[in-house]
Amino acid sequence: MKIEMLMPQMGESITEGKILKWKKELGDYVEKDETILEISTDKVDSEIPAPSSGTIVEVLAKEGDTVPVKSKIAVIDASQSKGSSTKATPEIAATEAPVQVETKQVEDSSEKGGSDRFYSPLVKSLADKNGVSEAELATIKGSGQAGRVTKDDLLHFLESRHQSTTKGASSTASVSVKAPASSAPLLPSMEWDASGIKVVAMDNMRQAIADHMVRSKHTSPHVYSIQEIDVTPISKWRAKYKGEFQKQEGFSLSFTPFFLEGAVKGLLQFPYINAAIDGKKIILKRHINLGCAVALGNTGLIVPVIKRAEEKNLVGLTRALNELAQKARNKKLSPDDVTNGSFTVTNPGIFGTLIGTPIINQPQVAILCLGAITKRPVVINDMIAIREMCYLTLSYDHRIVDGSMAGQFLASIRTYLEGWDEEQSLS
C-alpha cells in the first residue's frame, strides 16, 4: 500500500511551506513517526514525521521548494519491509507520472552564505534590504532551531548596528530624522526621507495576518459584549500558592489559566459559542480546543491550541499553556499544535490594555479578550472597597451568537471566578 505524504498546514492562515531539508532520501526505509524532513513557514519551523513505516518511492519536491499546503510531496510504500529496502534510481521513480506541484524556485546563493548555514528567504530579503553582508550574517547568533538565524535575531542585530554607527554623530550631519530611542525595533534603520515618510514592505507573516483579519471581517458580522469581573479572590489565591507552584512546576503561575478554565466551563454551558459555520449549517464541536494567542515580540502572533481543554484542570491548563508558549517562541510547534482550534483567548492585558475588541479567528465564531487587571474603587454592599478588577470582551459572530447568549457566557465566567474558593488546594 502506498501512502501519500502531504505538505502540512501549520495554522489556519498558512497556505504554503518551504522544504528546508530532507532527512531521508529516495529509496530509504523510514519508521513511522521518524523525522523525514524539515519545513519552514512564516510562523513555524518544524520537523515532520513519516506517516507510516515503509520505503520512500517518490519525492516530488526538493530542498528549497515552496509548496502549497496539502500538496503531495512524497510517497511511501508501506508494503516494503526494512530488509527489502533498496535505493531507487530516478528512472525507477519516474515510472509513475508525478503530480505537478507549484513551487517557488530560490537560487542557492540566496539561501546560504559561503558556509552551509541556512538563512530563510525572509531573513535574506531583510538582510539585502538593509545591506547586511553574508559575512555579517555569519556572526549573528541564531535563536531558532539548530541555531538558525530568525527574523528577530536579525532585527536585533540591525538595531545594535544602527545605534553603534550613529553614536556620537552630529544631529545636523544628515537631513534624515532619527527615531526616538523608545521606538519599537520594527524599523531598525528608522531614517525618514525629506518628506518625512518611510515606506516599509510587509513581511510574509504580516501579509498572512492582514489577509486573515480582512477575511474574518468580511465573513462574520462582529458584535462585542463586555463585562467587568472582580478577580480579587483568584489574586489572593494566586499570591498564596504561587511560590509552591513555582517550586512544584518550575515556572510561574500567571492569571491567564484562571480565565482559560472559566472560559472552558462557560463553553460547556453554551456550546454554540464553541462552533463553526458551514454555509447555512452550524458545526457544533464535541471537544473544546482552546486557542491561545501568543505574541512573537513585535513581529506578529501565532495561536497554538490546547486540545481537549475540557479534560484538564487548572494545573493541566497552566502546563499546556506554558509548553505551547515556549514552543511558539522557539519555533518548535508541530502542525498539530496550531490547527483545529474551536475557540480563542487573547490577553493584551499583559501589555496594559484595559479593553480590547479583537477580530474573530476564522472559522471560529467567537474570541475572548482579557483586559489588564487593575485596582479600582468599587461599591460592595453600599460600601466603597479597593478591588482588583478586569474587563472581559467577547467578540462574536452575530450570525449564530446573540447578545443574550454572549452576556450569559460572560456572566458564567464572572460567577465562576468571583466565587473562587480561596481555601481550595493547588491540586
RAPE-V530911 format. One record per helix or strand of 2 or more residues. SS is the DSSP state (@ for helix, = for strand). FROM is the first residue (numbers start at 1). LEN is the number of residues. If there is no record, write none. Layout:
SS/FROM/LEN
SS/FROM/LEN
This chain:
=/2/5
=/16/7
=/29/2
=/35/6
=/45/5
=/54/6
=/66/3
=/72/6
@/82/3
@/90/4
@/108/3
@/121/9
@/134/6
@/145/3
@/151/16
@/204/16
=/222/9
@/232/18
@/256/14
@/271/3
=/275/4
=/281/4
=/290/6
=/301/6
@/309/3
@/314/16
@/335/4
=/343/4
@/348/4
=/366/5
=/374/7
=/383/15
@/403/16
